[in-house]
Amino acid sequence: MIVDLRIYTTLPNRLPEFVALYEAKAWPLQLQYLGNCLGWYTTVEGALNTVVHMWGYADQGDRERRRTAMAADPAWGDYLAEAGARGLLLKMENRILRPTGFFSALPKG
């Protein structure tokens, strides 16, 4: 398994607007195409105005197939165009992570 860690920084005071737009237009599409969301968070301390989300994939090929399918959906293009037109984001980062040999997901409790 690999994890796609995504970190988005919004302009000051624009985080609520970004989250609302994402929830309405991107979240349903990402759940449909990407499927395995491991977490979706906003920061409360440290680097503010930041969203962090993680998506799990079987491997890089699985990630590429899923993201390519999502990118082909016109609704995804509409979301990207609207997010760009609103000028909400200051910075976007993503990292591909793989688990260490000793780690397994923590039990829910």
N, C-alpha and C positions, 0 to 999 in steps of 0.2 A: 504494500500500500504506500502511496505517496500522499502528501497533504499540500494543497495549494493555499498558502497563506497570503492574504490580500490585505493591504493597509492603505486606506484612503484618508487624506487630510483635506478637510473642507476649509473654506475661508472662515474667518471668525464670525460667529453668530449665524452661520448657514447650515450647521449640522442638522438641526431639526427639519429643515426644508429638504436636505439631501435624503435623510432617513425616510421621510414621508413619501418622496418621489420613488425611492427605491422600493419601499414596501408595496406601493400601489402598482408599479409597472415592471420592476425587475425581479422581485422576489418570486412571483408566480412562475415566471419563465425559468429562472435558475433552478427552482425546485423541479420543474418539469424536465429540464435537459441535464442538469448537473446532478441532481438527486441527493447526494450525501453531504449535507451541510453539517459540519462538526461544531460550528459555533458562529455567532454573529453578535458583535459587541460594540459598544461605544466606550471611550475612555472617560474616567471621572477624575483621574489624577495623572500627572506626567504630561505627555504631549496631548494637549486638549484638541477638540474639534477633529477627533480621529475615530474612524470606524475600522474594526479588525474583523475579518471573517475568514473561515477556513473551510475548505472543501476536500473531501477524501475521494481518492480514485484508486483503482486497482493498480494502475501503472501510468506512465506518461502517454502511452497510446490511448488508453481509456480517456484520459483527460482531453487529449487532442480531439478525439472523435466527438465527445460530448460538447466541448466548446465550439467546435466547427458547426455542429448541428444547431446550436443556439444562435450562433452568429448568422446563420442562413435564415432565421425567422425574422420576417419584417418587423414584428413587434419589438424585437431586440434592437434593431436599428432605430426605431422610433424612440425607444427609451434613451439610447445613447445620444441621439440628436437633441432631445429635450434637455437631458442633463448637461450637454455641452452648451446649449443656448442659454441656459440659466447661469452658467459660469460658477458652479458651486465648488468645484474641486481645485485645490491648490497643488496636490501631489498624489500620485498613485504609485504603489509599490506592490510587487508580488514576489514570493519566494516559493520554490518547490522544496519541500522537506521530506525526509524519509525517517522512519523510526530507528532508534538504536536497537541493538540486539536484545537488550535487557528490558525494554519498556513494553508494556501492554496497557491497553486502555484501563483507566481506573474503574472499579466497580461503582455502580450508582448506589447511593446510600444516603 
